[in-house]
Amino acid sequence: MRILLVGYEPDAVDFSDPALPPGLDAEKVRAGITGTLHDMRQRGWTAEHCLVRPDAAAAGIVAQRLGSASYDCVVIGAGVRQSRAHLAVFEAILNAVHRAAPGARIAFNTRPEDTAAAVDRVSG
């Protein structure tokens, strides 16, 4: 199974956003990314991250990445979805996935540790 994990560049996240868990910082996000990729690979899956900034270019970057390979599942991270300030970016990313990879399943995690469970939910 080939999976694309979409999330924000850790250095681009506004950690003062009340929608994000208290105490979260760029280093914890990076550690979560590393752990998620390791977990996916331990399951025998091919997993890649597509990190974007929360701006108008995000959807195009995701679409370009999806055009470069065939993915079975796209996981859109909780950080992309939770911020009300970036709702338009989330919608644009979701629509880019829908257009660029219509056969891919779309999954949502709540934190890095439950990403594999999110993939399992939609691929079962």
Secondary structure, DSSP 8 states (H G I E B T S, - for coil): -EEEEEEE-GGG--TT-TTS-TT--HHHHHHHHHHHHHHHHHTT-EEEEEEE-SSTTHHHHHHHHHHTS--SEEEE-HHHHH-GGGHHHHHHHHHHHHHH-TTSEEEE-SSGGGHHHHHHHHH-
